[in-house]
Amino acid sequence: MSLDGQGSAGLLSLSTRERWRAPRAAAIAGILFSVLLVTSLVLLRHAVPADPLEAGAWLETRADLVKLALNLVPFSGIAFLWFVGVLRDRLGEREDRLLATVFLGSAVLFLAMLFLSAAVAGGLIIAHAAEPERLLGSESFTVARAMTYEIMNVYAIKMAGVFMIVTSTVVLRTGFIARWLAFAGYGLAALLLFSGRHLEGILLVFPLWVFSVSVHILIDNLRGVATDDHSTRSIP
């Protein structure tokens, strides 16, 4: 191979790596988001009864476990924002403005309600530590506990469903991941949008779907890099 050929191969290799870096970053961010949020939700479900009108006994016995779960929420939100941002960057000029608006808006609203719900729960822990006798059984506790439940199980879930629908539509238009994931996204999004607030484990649907999408992107990315690297080495 001539020097010019070596230079061309090097430039091609650099271009390949730049081209595949964005989806890999999105995949890693999506996996981190999914793992952190699922862990947080499982811990919360283990520590806090599902009944929004429960008396708050968990504040006496499992507050530390709830604190751990709530501390994971901001990091899962950061990973989700990175996931959304890298996906938009990857789509580039192929992104439809209408879909882009709903895509970004539903993602931001989901995170806002996730953070609000976590903040209210954290506030209950702080208030209980300051004045445990006054909080339990009070109207303030009942309202705050019900708000946390409603925000997560009604409003945040609906925004997650909208995000899944828009993402699945973009997938079908651009083909940047497998079509079966898009159709699965439509079905699961319908479950989130039309399910009742008392369906056990419904919160896990969204992060598990994001995890599946992210793993698929990562595997496809690694295969693409390996193929392009092999093609680069074959240049005479």
Backbone torsions as a table, in degrees:
resi	resn	phi	psi	omega
1	MET	NA	137.6	179.3
2	SER	-77.3	169.8	178.4
3	LEU	-62.4	-40.0	178.6
4	ASP	-62.8	-39.1	178.8
5	GLY	-64.5	-40.4	178.1
6	GLN	-63.4	-40.9	178.5
7	GLY	-64.2	-40.8	179.2
8	SER	-65.0	-41.5	179.2
9	ALA	-64.2	-39.0	179.0
10	GLY	-65.3	-42.2	177.9
11	LEU	-64.9	-38.4	179.1
12	LEU	-65.2	-41.5	179.2
13	SER	-64.0	-41.8	178.1
14	LEU	-62.8	-43.3	179.2
15	SER	-62.8	-39.7	179.3
16	THR	-62.1	-45.8	-178.1
17	ARG	-65.9	-38.2	177.1
18	GLU	-64.4	-39.0	-176.8
19	ARG	-67.3	-31.4	-176.5
20	TRP	-97.0	-6.5	-176.3
21	ARG	-68.7	-39.1	-176.8
22	ALA	-62.3	-52.6	179.6
23	PRO	-63.4	-31.1	177.5
24	ARG	-66.1	-41.5	177.5
25	ALA	-63.1	-40.8	178.0
26	ALA	-62.8	-42.0	-179.0
27	ALA	-63.7	-45.7	-179.6
28	ILE	-63.9	-42.4	178.5
29	ALA	-63.6	-41.9	178.8
30	GLY	-63.8	-39.9	178.5
31	ILE	-65.7	-43.4	178.3
32	LEU	-61.1	-45.7	177.7
33	PHE	-57.0	-47.7	-176.4
34	SER	-63.6	-47.2	-177.8
35	VAL	-63.6	-45.0	-178.2
36	LEU	-66.7	-43.6	-177.6
37	LEU	-70.6	-41.3	177.7
38	VAL	-61.7	-43.4	177.7
39	THR	-59.7	-44.7	179.5
40	SER	-62.5	-45.0	-178.5
41	LEU	-66.1	-39.2	179.0
42	VAL	-66.0	-42.3	177.4
43	LEU	-62.0	-43.5	179.4
44	LEU	-64.4	-41.3	179.3
45	ARG	-65.2	-33.7	178.6
46	HIS	-72.0	-32.6	-174.4
47	ALA	-92.1	-33.9	-172.6
48	VAL	-114.7	128.6	176.5
49	PRO	-60.5	150.8	-178.2
50	ALA	-70.4	-25.0	-177.9
51	ASP	-66.4	118.4	-178.9
52	PRO	-69.1	-12.0	-179.8
53	LEU	-105.2	17.5	179.1
54	GLU	-66.0	163.5	-169.1
55	ALA	-80.7	-12.9	177.9
56	GLY	94.2	24.8	-180.0
57	ALA	-62.5	-24.0	-178.9
58	TRP	-64.9	-23.5	177.2
59	LEU	-66.5	-24.9	179.0
60	GLU	-86.1	-33.3	-169.6
61	THR	-113.2	-28.0	-171.9
62	ARG	-131.4	26.9	-179.4
63	ALA	-63.1	-36.4	-179.6
64	ASP	-65.2	-38.0	177.7
65	LEU	-66.3	-39.2	177.2
66	VAL	-66.0	-40.1	176.9
67	LYS	-58.6	-44.1	178.7
68	LEU	-60.2	-44.9	179.7
69	ALA	-62.8	-42.5	-178.7
70	LEU	-68.9	-31.2	178.3
71	ASN	-69.0	-19.8	177.8
72	LEU	-80.9	-21.4	-174.0
73	VAL	-61.9	-47.5	-180.0
74	PRO	-59.5	-37.6	-179.2
75	PHE	-70.5	-35.9	175.2
76	SER	-65.8	-36.2	177.7
77	GLY	-65.8	-41.0	177.2
78	ILE	-61.4	-44.0	179.6
79	ALA	-63.8	-37.9	179.8
80	PHE	-66.9	-41.4	176.6
81	LEU	-60.6	-40.9	178.3
82	TRP	-64.6	-41.5	177.7
83	PHE	-58.1	-47.9	-179.7
84	VAL	-64.7	-45.4	-178.1
85	GLY	-63.0	-42.1	-179.2
86	VAL	-69.9	-36.7	176.6
87	LEU	-62.5	-43.4	178.6
88	ARG	-63.4	-40.5	177.8
89	ASP	-63.8	-37.7	-179.8
90	ARG	-66.5	-39.1	-179.1
91	LEU	-69.0	-37.5	175.1
92	GLY	56.9	-126.7	-175.8
93	GLU	-71.8	-15.1	179.3
94	ARG	-76.5	-9.2	-175.4
95	GLU	-75.3	128.0	176.3
96	ASP	-79.3	135.1	-175.2
97	ARG	-64.4	-40.6	179.5
98	LEU	-63.2	-50.4	179.7
99	LEU	-63.9	-36.7	-179.5
100	ALA	-62.8	-38.8	180.0
101	THR	-65.1	-47.1	-179.9
102	VAL	-68.4	-38.1	178.5
103	PHE	-58.2	-52.9	-178.7
104	LEU	-70.9	-40.6	-178.9
105	GLY	-63.5	-44.2	179.8
106	SER	-66.7	-35.9	177.6
107	ALA	-64.5	-45.1	-178.9
108	VAL	-67.4	-41.3	179.2
109	LEU	-65.7	-39.9	176.7
110	PHE	-59.0	-47.4	-179.9
111	LEU	-65.2	-39.9	-179.7
112	ALA	-60.6	-43.4	-179.4
113	MET	-73.9	-33.2	174.5
114	LEU	-61.9	-46.4	-179.7
115	PHE	-67.3	-39.8	179.4
116	LEU	-62.7	-44.2	179.0
117	SER	-61.8	-43.2	178.2
118	ALA	-64.9	-37.8	-179.5
119	ALA	-66.5	-40.3	178.5
120	VAL	-65.1	-42.6	178.0
121	ALA	-63.0	-41.4	176.8
122	GLY	-64.0	-36.1	177.5
123	GLY	-63.8	-36.1	177.0
124	LEU	-62.5	-40.5	179.8
125	ILE	-65.1	-43.4	179.3
126	ILE	-64.5	-44.2	-179.8
127	ALA	-64.4	-38.3	179.5
128	HIS	-67.5	-38.5	178.9
129	ALA	-65.0	-32.7	-179.0
130	ALA	-78.1	-46.4	-177.9
131	GLU	-141.0	77.4	-175.3
132	PRO	-62.3	-34.2	-176.7
133	GLU	-69.1	-33.4	-175.4
134	ARG	-83.3	-27.1	-173.3
135	LEU	-78.4	-52.8	-175.3
136	LEU	-62.4	129.3	-179.5
137	GLY	84.1	-3.8	-178.9
138	SER	-83.8	164.3	176.7
139	GLU	-65.5	-34.8	179.5
140	SER	-60.7	-43.6	178.4
141	PHE	-64.1	-44.4	-178.3
142	THR	-60.8	-45.2	-179.5
143	VAL	-65.7	-46.2	-178.4
144	ALA	-64.3	-41.2	179.7
145	ARG	-65.6	-41.8	178.5
146	ALA	-67.0	-38.6	178.0
147	MET	-61.2	-45.3	179.4
148	THR	-58.2	-44.8	-179.4
149	TYR	-64.3	-46.8	-177.3
150	GLU	-66.4	-42.5	-178.5
151	ILE	-59.9	-45.3	-176.9
152	MET	-76.2	-44.0	-170.6
153	ASN	-88.4	-7.7	177.4
154	VAL	-119.8	-62.3	-169.7
155	TYR	-80.2	-47.1	179.3
156	ALA	-62.8	-40.3	-179.9
157	ILE	-63.6	-40.0	-179.8
158	LYS	-65.5	-40.0	177.9
159	MET	-67.0	-35.6	175.2
160	ALA	-62.9	-39.3	177.4
161	GLY	-64.0	-41.4	177.0
162	VAL	-62.6	-43.1	178.4
163	PHE	-59.7	-41.3	179.6
164	MET	-65.6	-39.1	179.5
165	ILE	-64.4	-46.8	-178.8
166	VAL	-65.4	-43.6	179.1
167	THR	-61.9	-41.7	178.9
168	SER	-64.6	-37.4	177.5
169	THR	-65.0	-42.5	177.2
170	VAL	-62.5	-38.7	178.4
171	VAL	-60.6	-45.6	-179.2
172	LEU	-66.4	-31.5	-179.4
173	ARG	-78.3	-34.4	-173.2
174	THR	-107.2	-26.4	179.4
175	GLY	70.6	28.9	-176.9
176	PHE	-81.4	-11.3	167.1
177	ILE	-139.2	177.4	-174.8
178	ALA	-63.5	142.3	-178.2
179	ARG	-66.0	-30.6	-178.3
180	TRP	-63.8	-29.8	176.3
181	LEU	-67.9	-33.5	177.0
182	ALA	-67.1	-45.8	179.4
183	PHE	-65.3	-37.8	174.4
184	ALA	-63.0	-38.1	178.1
185	GLY	-62.0	-40.6	177.5
186	TYR	-61.5	-46.1	-178.6
187	GLY	-64.0	-45.4	-179.9
188	LEU	-68.7	-35.1	177.3
189	ALA	-64.0	-39.8	176.8
190	ALA	-62.2	-37.7	176.8
191	LEU	-62.3	-42.1	179.2
192	LEU	-67.7	-39.8	-175.2
193	LEU	-72.1	-35.4	-171.2
194	PHE	-112.2	1.9	178.8
195	SER	-78.4	156.3	176.0
196	GLY	-76.7	163.6	-177.5
197	ARG	-71.5	-13.2	-174.6
198	HIS	-101.4	12.3	179.7
199	LEU	-76.0	116.7	-174.5
200	GLU	-64.7	132.3	174.8
201	GLY	78.1	6.6	-176.2
202	ILE	-63.9	-28.0	-179.1
203	LEU	-63.2	-25.0	-176.1
204	LEU	-76.6	-15.5	-175.6
205	VAL	-60.2	-46.1	-175.3
206	PHE	-64.1	-54.7	179.9
207	PRO	-62.7	-31.6	178.6
208	LEU	-68.8	-36.1	176.2
209	TRP	-67.7	-43.1	176.5
210	VAL	-60.2	-38.4	177.8
211	PHE	-61.7	-44.5	179.4
212	SER	-62.5	-44.5	178.3
213	VAL	-61.7	-43.6	-176.9
214	SER	-66.8	-41.9	178.4
215	VAL	-63.6	-41.2	178.1
216	HIS	-62.3	-44.1	179.0
217	ILE	-61.3	-43.5	-178.0
218	LEU	-64.9	-45.1	179.6
219	ILE	-63.6	-45.2	179.0
220	ASP	-62.8	-37.7	178.5
221	ASN	-64.6	-46.1	-179.3
222	LEU	-64.5	-38.3	176.4
223	ARG	-64.6	-40.7	179.8
224	GLY	-65.4	-40.4	178.3
225	VAL	-64.1	-43.4	-179.9
226	ALA	-62.8	-40.6	179.6
227	THR	-66.1	-45.0	-179.2
228	ASP	-68.3	-36.5	177.5
229	ASP	-64.6	-37.4	178.4
230	HIS	-66.2	-40.3	179.0
231	SER	-65.0	-38.4	179.4
232	THR	-63.7	-42.7	-179.6
233	ARG	-68.4	-20.4	-178.6
234	SER	-84.4	-6.0	-179.3
235	ILE	-69.4	127.1	-178.2
236	PRO	-72.7	NA	NA
